[in-house]
Amino acid sequence: MAQPESGKTSSQRQIFSHLVFLAYKNITKAFVLFWLFTTDDAATFVAPNVAFGLCSALSAPVLITPQSNITTILSRLPCVIFFNWTNLLVFDLANQRLPESAREDALNKPWRPVPRGLVTSAQVRRAMLLCIPIVLAANHLLGVGTETSLLFVLTWLYNDLMGGDENWICRNVIIAAAFWLYNTGSAKVAGNPYSQAAGITEKGVLWTTIISGVILTTMHVQDLKDQEGDCARGRRLAPLVLGDRAARWTIAIPICFWSCYCTWFWEVGTAGLGVILLGFTVAIRCLAYSGKHSDRRTWELWALWTASLYILPLLHRYMGI
């Protein structure tokens, strides 16, 4: 006996609703996992880079052109976050999928998805096959396809070619180059996404290069907190090669120098005292406090200090100093 038409329609609706629910559930699970991959770096990496982009746009035409009003710039905030977070996601997927990274994370960061058993390295690799072309295409539409492509190259050098393991200077160089691309891309997106019109001025290029110098000479502050796992992995990073105490001095001295130099570069006078005081606080903490918890807090303050440097062009632009 044939099924009534109304019964078929009801059954089709139930099947469709079930499929929509499963798709929603899987997509939600994927985004939660993606967030877990990046959660350690979001506040200390994405946030400062986003701040650089916004401060660059707000200080136009000093660092970038054209000049936009505050409301327009703030409306571009989601795009700036998207550029930074999606590229960080690709990097973290590439980094945390490696077997040696999983062993290190089991000691340093056992809450991450792979050591927790939430996902396997093979599943992460398959996710990258999908994420990489999507991230590249999306950021190309934002006008930062070149920066994204070069960041993928640096990700390959850092992870698969072990540029982040065998030599701490090489590691810092790769990270400094990555920051140059992240900051340049953030400034472009904040200045004028979806268009090639946004451009970095000569002073903007110089300032971005100075910030990469800051990263090059102080980035190994993040290695202080991870020495146990890095040692187990056999990584030749600054605290393990130079010794803990010597490595701390190689961080503290450049932080003091850059705090004073950047304030002088932007000619902000006493308005830059807050940046200098914060920098010296980070340097003193680096020398006076040790241990995983203290070193993590120092690293977080270091990220805050780098973000404070990005305010200096705004002081120069709007205070008329």
C-alpha positions in Angstrom: 0.0 0.0 0.0 1.4 3.4 -1.0 2.5 5.8 1.8 0.4 9.0 2.0 2.0 12.1 0.5 1.9 13.9 3.9 3.7 11.0 5.5 6.5 11.1 2.9 6.9 14.9 3.4 7.1 14.5 7.2 9.7 11.7 6.9 11.8 13.8 4.5 11.6 16.8 6.9 12.8 14.6 9.7 15.7 13.3 7.7 16.7 16.8 6.6 16.4 18.1 10.2 18.6 15.2 11.4 21.2 15.9 8.7 21.3 19.6 9.6 21.7 18.8 13.3 24.6 16.4 12.5 26.3 19.0 10.3 25.8 21.7 13.0 27.2 19.3 15.7 30.3 18.4 13.6 31.0 22.0 12.6 30.7 23.1 16.2 33.0 20.4 17.3 35.6 21.3 14.6 35.6 25.0 15.7 36.0 24.0 19.3 38.9 21.9 18.4 40.4 24.6 16.3 40.1 27.0 19.2 41.8 24.6 21.5 44.7 24.4 19.1 45.2 28.2 19.2 44.0 29.1 22.7 47.6 29.3 24.1 48.6 31.9 21.5 45.5 33.9 21.0 46.0 36.4 23.8 49.8 36.7 23.4 50.1 36.5 19.7 46.8 37.4 17.9 45.9 40.2 20.2 49.2 42.2 19.9 49.2 41.7 16.1 45.6 43.0 15.9 46.6 45.9 18.1 49.4 46.7 15.6 47.0 46.8 12.7 44.5 49.0 14.4 47.1 51.4 15.8 48.7 51.6 12.3 45.3 52.4 10.7 44.4 55.0 13.4 47.8 56.7 13.0 47.4 57.1 9.2 48.8 58.6 7.2 52.0 58.2 9.3 52.2 54.4 8.8 49.7 53.5 6.1 47.5 55.2 3.5 44.7 56.1 2.9 43.3 57.6 6.1 40.0 56.4 7.4 37.7 57.5 10.3 37.7 55.6 13.6 34.3 54.0 13.0 35.4 52.6 9.6 38.6 51.2 11.1 36.8 49.6 14.0 34.3 48.0 11.6 37.3 46.2 10.0 38.3 44.6 13.3 36.7 41.2 12.5 38.7 41.1 9.3 42.0 41.8 11.1 41.2 39.1 13.7 40.3 36.7 10.9 43.6 37.3 9.1 45.7 36.7 12.3 43.7 33.8 13.8 43.4 31.8 10.6 47.1 32.0 9.8 47.9 31.1 13.5 45.5 28.1 13.1 47.5 26.8 10.2 50.7 27.2 12.0 49.5 25.5 15.2 48.0 22.6 13.3 51.3 22.1 11.5 53.2 22.4 14.8 51.1 20.3 17.1 50.5 17.4 14.6 54.2 16.4 14.7 54.9 13.4 16.9 57.8 15.2 18.7 55.4 18.1 19.4 52.9 15.8 20.9 55.5 14.3 23.3 56.6 17.9 24.3 53.1 19.0 24.8 52.4 16.0 27.1 55.0 17.6 29.4 54.4 21.3 28.9 50.8 21.6 27.7 48.9 18.4 28.3 45.6 20.2 27.7 46.2 20.5 24.0 43.9 18.4 21.7 46.5 15.8 20.6 48.0 14.9 24.0 44.5 14.8 25.4 43.5 12.3 22.8 40.7 14.5 21.3 42.2 14.2 17.8 45.0 12.2 16.2 48.0 13.5 14.2 46.6 12.0 11.1 43.3 13.8 11.5 45.1 17.1 12.0 47.0 16.5 8.8 43.8 15.8 6.9 42.3 19.0 8.4 45.2 21.0 7.1 44.5 19.7 3.5 41.2 21.6 3.8 42.2 24.6 5.9 45.3 25.7 3.9 43.5 26.4 0.6 40.5 28.0 2.4 42.7 30.3 4.5 44.7 31.3 1.5 41.7 32.0 -0.7 39.9 34.0 2.1 42.9 36.1 2.9 43.5 36.7 -0.8 40.1 38.3 -0.9 41.2 40.5 2.0 44.1 41.7 -0.1 46.8 39.8 2.0 47.2 36.7 -0.1 51.0 37.4 -0.5 51.5 37.7 3.2 49.5 34.5 3.8 51.5 32.6 1.2 54.8 33.6 2.7 53.6 32.8 6.2 52.9 29.3 4.9 56.5 29.0 3.7 57.8 30.1 7.2 55.5 27.6 8.8 57.0 24.9 6.7 60.6 26.1 7.5 59.8 26.3 11.2 58.0 23.0 11.7 58.7 20.4 9.0 62.3 21.5 8.3 62.9 21.9 12.1 64.0 25.5 11.8 62.4 26.1 15.2 64.3 23.2 16.9 68.0 23.0 15.9 69.2 26.6 16.4 67.6 29.3 18.6 68.9 32.1 16.4 67.4 30.6 13.3 64.2 30.2 15.2 64.1 33.8 16.3 64.8 34.9 12.7 61.9 32.9 11.3 59.6 34.2 14.0 60.7 37.8 13.5 60.0 37.4 9.7 56.6 36.0 10.5 55.8 39.0 12.8 56.8 41.3 9.9 54.3 39.6 7.7 51.6 39.4 10.4 52.0 43.1 11.2 52.1 44.3 7.6 49.1 42.2 6.8 47.2 43.5 9.8 47.9 47.1 8.9 46.7 46.5 5.3 43.5 44.8 6.4 42.8 47.5 9.0 43.6 50.2 6.5 41.4 49.0 3.6 40.4 45.3 3.2 39.2 43.9 -0.1 41.4 46.5 -1.9 44.9 46.9 -3.1 44.7 50.6 -2.3 45.9 50.3 1.3 49.7 50.7 1.4 52.4 50.9 3.9 54.4 54.1 4.0 58.2 54.2 4.1 58.0 55.0 7.8 55.5 52.2 8.2 58.0 49.7 6.6 60.7 51.0 8.9 58.5 50.8 12.0 57.5 47.2 11.1 61.1 46.3 10.7 62.0 47.8 14.1 59.3 45.7 15.7 60.7 42.6 14.0 64.0 43.6 15.5 62.3 43.7 18.9 61.0 40.2 18.2 64.3 38.9 17.0 66.2 39.9 20.1 63.6 39.1 22.8 61.2 36.4 21.5 63.1 33.6 23.3 61.4 34.9 26.5 58.6 32.4 25.6 61.2 29.5 25.9 61.9 30.1 29.6 58.6 28.5 30.7 58.9 25.4 28.4 62.4 24.2 29.2 61.4 20.8 30.5 59.5 19.8 27.3 62.1 21.4 25.1 64.9 19.5 26.7 63.0 16.2 26.4 62.5 17.0 22.7 66.2 17.8 22.2 65.5 21.4 21.0 68.6 23.7 21.0 66.9 26.8 22.3 68.5 29.8 24.1 67.9 28.7 27.8 69.3 25.2 27.0 72.2 26.3 24.9 73.3 29.5 26.8 72.1 28.4 30.2 69.1 29.8 32.0 70.8 32.8 33.6 72.6 33.9 30.5 69.5 33.6 28.4 67.6 35.8 30.8 70.2 38.6 30.4 70.0 38.3 26.6 66.3 39.1 27.0 66.4 41.7 29.7 69.0 44.0 28.1 67.3 44.2 24.7 63.9 44.9 26.3 65.4 47.9 28.2 67.1 49.1 25.0 64.0 48.8 22.8 61.8 50.5 25.4 64.0 53.6 25.3 64.8 53.5 21.6 61.2 53.2 20.4 60.2 56.0 22.7 63.0 58.1 21.2 62.2 57.1 17.6 58.6 58.5 17.9 59.8 61.6 19.9 57.0 61.2 22.4 59.0 62.4 25.4 57.5 61.9 28.8 54.3 60.4 27.2 56.3 57.3 26.6 57.3 56.7 30.2 54.6 54.1 30.7 56.1 52.0 27.9 59.6 52.4 29.4 58.4 51.4 32.9 56.5 48.4 31.6 59.6 47.3 29.6 61.8 47.6 32.6 59.3 45.7 34.7 59.4 42.8 32.3 63.2 42.9 32.3 63.4 42.9 36.1 60.9 40.0 36.3 62.9 38.1 33.8 66.0 38.3 36.0 64.4 38.1 39.4 61.7 35.5 39.0 61.9 31.9 37.6 59.8 28.8 37.5 57.1 27.7 35.1 54.3 29.9 36.5 56.4 33.0 36.9 58.0 32.6 33.5 54.6 32.3 31.9 53.4 35.5 33.6 56.6 37.2 32.4 55.9 36.1 28.9 52.3 37.4 29.1 53.7 40.8 30.3 56.2 40.7 27.5 53.3 40.4 25.0 51.6 43.4 26.7 54.8 45.3 26.5 55.1 44.7 22.7 51.5 45.8 22.3 52.3 49.0 24.2 55.0 49.8 21.7 52.3 49.9 19.0 50.6 52.9 20.8 53.7 55.1 20.3 52.8 56.1 16.7 49.3 57.1 18.0 50.9 59.4 20.6 53.1 60.9 17.9 50.2 61.4 15.5 47.5 62.8 17.8 49.3 64.5 20.6 51.3 66.6 18.2 54.6 65.9 20.0 
